[in-house]
Amino acid sequence: MLTPTSTPNGYDARPATDHSGLVRSFHDIESGRLDRDSPVVVLFSGGLDSTYQLHRLASAGFADIHAVYADLGAGEDISEQKHVAEQLSVHLHILDGREVFAEEYVRPAVAAQSVYLGTHPISSSLSRPLLAKLAVEQANALGATAVLHTANRSQNTMRRLNGALRLLGWTGAYGSPYDLDPVDRDQKVRELESRGLVHMSKRLTSVDSNLWCREFESGVLEDPEEHSVPEHLYRWSVLPTQSTATEIEIGFDRGVPCSIDGAELSLRVLIDTLNQRVGAFGIGRYSGLEHLQGGQKVLELREMPAAWILLRSYRHLETATLDAESIREKMHVEQIWVREALEGRWFANLRRASQSFMDTCASQVTGTVRWRLRHGTADTLSIRASHPLYLRDREGWERRATAEIVD
């Protein structure tokens, strides 16, 4: 079995020709380094890159290809994924990760106020470690010798997936052939059309979706100096032609979002509901630049209505229940948490340690926040904490405080 060797920044320290565990090119796949008769697990989204990789594996003679599609709550029709698997004669595994994603990845992110440098809530940094974990579990169950994905060098997914796979202790081959071997889009479309997959030519942007976020990048959205998301890509935050202001109340129990308008909901259902109700007012769109491994920046655009209101609600309740010094220190630790998640170290000690601090603070965050939603924005109407530090009667407090001093 191959043994991975890597540097702390997530890239292999050895030459590309070294027979280590890191797969970085299609040559690595097709040269005989990998066992064509053993099961191979491929993280599969149904997009152009992952479909093309399945095609190349099948064309290279791999006999036992397993495409793993993880349902993280995007609500997508997976008929195309099924069609691709059937057309390329690969095994398709549809894994339900919705509840786990909400409870074990999004919940901590809410408590950590996980916003990248003040611009946008992080999203793929949360899904990638779970995708890696699901892939490893599937690979172990199948006795697979390789776990492959399709990240390229202009995507932060590369170090997040590779980092998670290493920290999870995966000892087989792993990585992405697009790392050192980018393939022209026209070539991918042309080869897939020859396999009867003609629908791939319609993919003009890269869309990454889960219950927390719908993210758009690449294609017509490559240039930060000139970009506009085609309106048809938005689903949750479609701009309303008419909207009547409405109220909504969100409840938290020890840091966990737990109710809407007094009705208790699981976190997954709560997020789904908020994406629809808050997004109906055109709320929750973000744009921002994220750094790559070498310091270059790439444009990413998102719609995240539930994240928009949950993060703000949490901060209001947190401010109502924690002293100022704790909040100041927490805001520093939040960026440590975000950095560790962003750099592919979700399963590492520093992210776990910072999470312990977040959870300690979260134990105080119980209460409700009521909002008035209106076209494009929202205003708070009530911040009600179970154990508040705020004053509800300033003048009365001043009289009492003055009386105590005089006495």
C-alpha positions in Angstrom: 0.0 0.0 0.0 1.3 3.5 -0.8 2.4 5.8 2.0 1.7 9.5 1.6 4.5 12.0 2.2 3.7 15.7 2.5 5.0 19.1 3.7 3.0 21.2 6.2 1.6 23.3 3.5 -0.3 20.4 2.0 1.8 19.6 -1.1 4.0 16.6 -1.7 7.7 17.3 -1.0 8.9 14.6 -3.4 9.2 14.8 -7.2 6.0 14.0 -9.2 7.6 10.8 -10.4 8.2 9.5 -6.9 6.0 6.5 -6.0 4.5 8.1 -3.0 0.8 8.1 -2.0 -0.1 11.5 -3.5 -1.8 11.4 -6.9 -1.1 14.7 -8.8 -1.7 14.0 -12.5 -3.5 11.7 -14.9 -0.1 10.2 -15.7 0.0 9.0 -12.1 -3.3 7.3 -12.6 -2.6 5.8 -16.1 1.1 4.9 -15.7 0.3 1.8 -13.6 1.1 3.3 -10.2 -2.4 2.4 -9.0 -3.9 -1.1 -9.0 -6.5 -1.2 -11.8 -8.2 -4.3 -10.2 -8.6 -2.9 -6.7 -11.6 -0.6 -5.8 -11.0 3.1 -6.3 -13.2 5.7 -4.6 -13.8 9.0 -6.3 -15.6 12.0 -4.7 -18.2 12.8 -7.3 -20.3 15.9 -7.6 -21.8 15.4 -11.0 -19.9 18.4 -12.4 -17.6 18.5 -15.4 -14.3 17.8 -13.6 -15.5 14.8 -11.6 -17.4 13.3 -14.5 -14.3 13.6 -16.7 -12.1 11.9 -14.1 -14.5 8.9 -14.0 -14.3 8.8 -17.8 -10.5 8.8 -17.7 -10.4 6.1 -15.0 -12.8 3.9 -17.0 -10.8 4.5 -20.2 -7.6 3.5 -18.4 -9.0 0.1 -17.6 -10.0 0.5 -13.9 -12.4 -2.3 -13.3 -14.0 -1.3 -9.9 -14.7 2.5 -9.8 -16.9 3.8 -7.0 -18.3 7.3 -7.3 -19.3 8.8 -3.9 -21.9 11.5 -4.0 -22.6 13.0 -0.6 -26.0 14.7 0.0 -25.2 17.6 2.3 -28.6 19.2 1.9 -28.3 21.1 -1.4 -31.7 19.7 -2.5 -30.4 18.9 -5.9 -32.0 16.5 -8.4 -29.4 13.7 -8.8 -30.8 12.2 -12.0 -27.7 13.5 -13.9 -25.4 11.8 -11.4 -27.2 8.6 -11.9 -27.1 9.0 -15.7 -23.3 9.6 -15.6 -22.7 6.5 -13.5 -24.8 4.3 -15.8 -23.2 5.7 -18.9 -19.7 5.2 -17.6 -20.5 1.8 -15.9 -19.3 2.9 -12.4 -20.8 2.2 -9.0 -22.7 5.2 -7.6 -22.9 5.5 -3.8 -25.4 8.2 -2.5 -24.6 9.0 1.1 -26.9 11.1 3.3 -24.7 13.5 5.3 -27.3 16.2 6.0 -27.8 15.7 9.7 -24.1 15.1 10.4 -23.2 18.2 8.4 -25.6 20.4 10.3 -24.8 19.1 13.8 -21.1 18.5 13.6 -19.9 21.1 11.1 -22.4 24.0 10.8 -23.3 24.1 14.5 -19.6 24.7 15.5 -19.3 27.3 12.7 -22.2 29.3 14.1 -20.7 29.4 17.6 -17.3 30.3 16.1 -18.8 33.2 14.1 -16.9 31.7 11.1 -16.6 34.6 8.8 -13.5 34.9 6.5 -11.7 38.2 7.2 -15.0 40.0 7.7 -16.2 39.4 4.2 -18.2 36.1 4.0 -19.2 33.1 6.1 -17.0 30.1 5.3 -18.7 27.1 3.6 -16.6 24.7 1.6 -14.2 24.7 4.5 -17.0 23.0 6.5 -18.0 20.5 3.9 -14.6 19.3 2.8 -13.6 17.5 6.0 -16.9 15.7 6.0 -16.5 14.7 2.4 -13.1 13.3 3.2 -14.4 11.4 6.2 -17.3 9.9 4.2 -14.9 8.9 1.4 -12.5 7.2 3.8 -15.3 5.3 5.5 -16.6 4.1 2.1 -13.0 3.2 1.0 -12.4 1.2 4.1 -15.7 -0.6 3.7 -14.8 -1.5 0.1 -11.2 -2.3 0.7 -10.2 0.4 -1.7 -6.6 1.4 -2.3 -7.2 5.0 -3.5 -9.4 8.0 -2.7 -9.4 10.6 -5.5 -11.0 14.0 -5.9 -11.0 16.7 -8.5 -9.6 19.8 -6.9 -7.3 21.9 -9.1 -4.6 24.4 -8.2 -6.9 27.4 -8.3 -9.2 25.9 -5.7 -8.6 25.8 -1.9 -10.4 22.5 -1.9 -7.0 20.9 -2.8 -5.4 21.5 0.6 -8.6 21.0 2.5 -9.3 17.5 1.1 -5.7 16.4 1.1 -5.2 17.8 4.6 -8.3 16.1 5.9 -7.4 12.7 4.3 -4.0 12.8 6.0 -5.3 13.8 9.4 -7.9 11.0 9.2 -5.0 8.6 8.8 -5.8 7.4 5.3 -2.8 5.3 4.2 -3.7 4.6 0.6 -3.2 6.7 -2.5 -5.1 10.0 -2.6 -5.2 13.3 -4.3 -6.3 15.0 -7.6 -4.9 14.4 -11.1 -5.8 18.1 -11.9 -3.1 19.2 -9.5 -0.3 19.0 -12.1 -2.3 18.1 -15.1 -5.1 20.7 -15.9 -7.3 19.7 -18.8 -8.8 22.3 -21.2 -12.6 22.6 -20.7 -13.3 22.1 -24.5 -11.3 18.8 -24.4 -13.3 17.5 -21.4 -16.6 18.4 -23.1 -15.5 16.8 -26.4 -14.4 13.5 -24.8 -17.5 13.3 -22.6 -19.8 14.0 -25.6 -18.2 11.0 -27.3 -19.4 8.9 -24.3 -22.9 10.2 -24.8 -22.7 12.8 -22.0 -23.8 15.8 -24.1 -25.2 17.8 -21.2 -21.8 18.7 -19.8 -21.3 21.5 -22.4 -23.9 23.6 -20.6 -21.7 24.0 -17.4 -20.5 27.6 -17.6 -19.6 28.1 -13.9 -18.7 25.9 -11.0 -21.5 25.6 -8.4 -20.8 24.1 -5.0 -23.9 23.6 -2.9 -24.9 22.3 0.6 -27.6 23.3 3.1 -25.4 26.1 4.4 -24.3 27.7 1.2 -24.6 27.9 -2.6 -21.3 29.0 -4.0 -20.4 30.1 -7.5 -16.9 30.5 -9.1 -14.9 30.1 -12.3 -16.1 30.3 -15.8 -17.9 33.6 -16.4 -17.1 34.6 -12.8 -13.3 34.4 -13.0 -12.5 38.1 -13.2 -12.9 40.1 -9.9 -12.8 43.4 -11.9 -15.8 42.4 -14.0 -18.3 39.8 -12.8 -22.0 39.4 -12.4 -23.8 36.2 -11.3 -26.5 35.2 -13.8 -29.8 35.5 -11.8 -30.9 32.0 -12.8 -28.1 30.6 -10.6 -29.7 31.9 -7.5 -32.4 29.8 -5.8 -32.7 30.9 -2.2 -32.3 34.7 -2.6 -34.2 35.4 -5.7 -35.0 39.1 -5.6 -38.7 39.6 -4.9 -40.9 41.8 -7.1 -43.1 42.5 -4.1 -42.5 41.8 -0.5 -44.5 42.7 2.6 -42.4 43.1 5.8 -42.8 40.2 8.2 -41.4 39.2 11.6 -39.4 36.1 12.5 -38.0 34.9 15.9 -35.1 32.6 16.2 -34.3 30.8 19.4 -31.0 29.4 20.8 -30.3 26.9 23.5 -26.8 27.0 24.8 -25.5 28.3 21.5 -27.5 25.9 19.3 -30.2 27.4 17.0 -33.3 25.4 18.0 -36.5 27.2 17.1 -38.3 29.5 14.7 -41.3 31.4 16.0 -41.4 29.2 19.1 -41.5 25.9 17.1 -38.6 23.6 17.9 -36.8 22.3 14.8 -33.8 20.2 14.1 -30.8 22.3 13.0 -31.0 20.9 9.4 -34.7 21.8 9.1 -34.2 25.1 10.7 -31.5 26.1 8.2 -33.6 24.9 5.3 -36.5 27.0 6.6 -34.4 30.1 7.1 -32.9 29.8 3.6 -36.4 30.0 2.1 -38.0 32.6 4.5 -35.0 34.9 4.8 -33.9 34.4 1.2 -37.4 35.4 0.0 -36.4 39.0 0.8 -33.3 39.0 -1.3 -31.1 38.7 1.8 -27.9 36.7 2.1 -25.7 37.3 -0.9 -21.9 37.6 -0.5 -18.9 38.2 -2.6 -15.3 38.0 -1.6 -11.7 37.1 -2.5 -10.0 34.1 -0.9 -6.3 33.4 -0.9 -4.8 30.4 -2.5 -1.8 28.4 -1.2 0.7 30.8 -2.8 -1.1 34.0 -1.7 -3.0 34.6 -5.0 -6.6 35.6 -4.6 -9.7 34.2 -6.4 -13.2 35.4 -6.5 -16.1 33.5 -4.9 -19.7 34.5 -4.7 -22.3 33.0 -2.4 -25.9 33.0 -1.3 -26.4 32.2 2.4 -29.6 33.6 3.8 -29.7 31.3 6.9 -26.1 32.0 7.7 -26.7 35.7 7.3 -29.4 35.8 10.0 -28.1 33.0 12.3 -24.6 34.6 12.6 -26.1 38.0 13.4 -28.6 36.6 15.8 -25.9 34.6 17.6 -23.7 37.7 18.0 -26.6 39.7 19.5 -27.3 37.0 22.1 -23.6 36.5 22.8 -23.2 40.2 23.4 -26.2 40.1 25.7 -24.8 37.2 27.9 -21.0 37.4 27.8 -18.8 40.1 29.3 -16.9 42.4 27.0 -13.4 40.9 27.7 -14.6 37.4 26.9 -16.1 38.6 23.6 -12.9 40.4 22.7 -10.8 37.3 23.3 -13.3 35.2 21.5 -13.2 37.4 18.4 -9.4 36.7 18.2 -9.9 32.9 18.7 -12.6 32.9 16.0 -10.1 33.8 13.4 -7.8 31.0 14.6 -10.7 28.7 14.2 -11.5 30.0 10.7 -7.8 29.8 9.7 -7.5 26.2 10.8 -10.7 25.2 9.0 -9.7 27.1 5.9 -6.2 25.6 5.7 -7.5 22.0 5.8 -6.8 21.3 9.5 -10.3 20.6 10.7 -9.3 17.4 12.4 -6.1 19.0 13.9 -5.5 19.8 17.6 -5.6 23.6 17.3 -9.0 23.7 15.6 -10.3 21.3 18.3 -8.8 23.3 21.1 -10.3 26.6 19.8 -13.6 24.8 19.5 -13.5 24.0 23.2 -13.3 27.7 24.0 -16.2 28.4 21.6 -18.3 25.7 23.3 -17.6 27.1 26.8 -18.8 30.6 25.6 -21.8 29.0 23.9 -23.0 27.5 27.1 -24.3 31.0 28.1 -26.0 31.8 24.8 -29.7 31.0 25.4 -32.6 33.2 24.3 -34.3 34.6 21.3 -33.9 37.3 18.7 -36.9 38.7 16.8 -36.4 40.4 13.4 -38.5 42.4 10.9 -37.6 41.2 7.4 -38.1 43.6 4.6 -36.8 44.0 1.0 -33.0 43.4 1.1 -32.4 43.7 4.8 -33.7 43.1 8.4 -33.9 44.9 11.7 -34.0 43.6 15.2 -37.1 44.0 17.2 -36.2 42.1 20.4 -33.1 40.5 21.9 -34.2 38.4 24.9 -31.5 36.4 26.8 -32.2 33.9 29.6 -29.3 35.2 31.7 -28.8 38.8 30.4 -26.2 41.3 31.3 -28.1 44.2 29.6 -30.2 46.8 31.4 -33.9 47.1 30.6 -34.4 50.3 32.7 -31.4 52.6 32.5 -32.8 55.4 34.6 -34.0 53.1 37.3 -30.5 51.4 37.4 -28.9 54.9 37.6 -31.0 55.8 40.6 -30.3 52.6 42.4 -26.6 52.8 41.6 -26.3 56.4 42.8 -28.2 55.6 46.0 -25.8 52.7 46.7 -22.8 55.0 46.3 -24.3 57.8 48.5 -25.2 55.2 51.2 
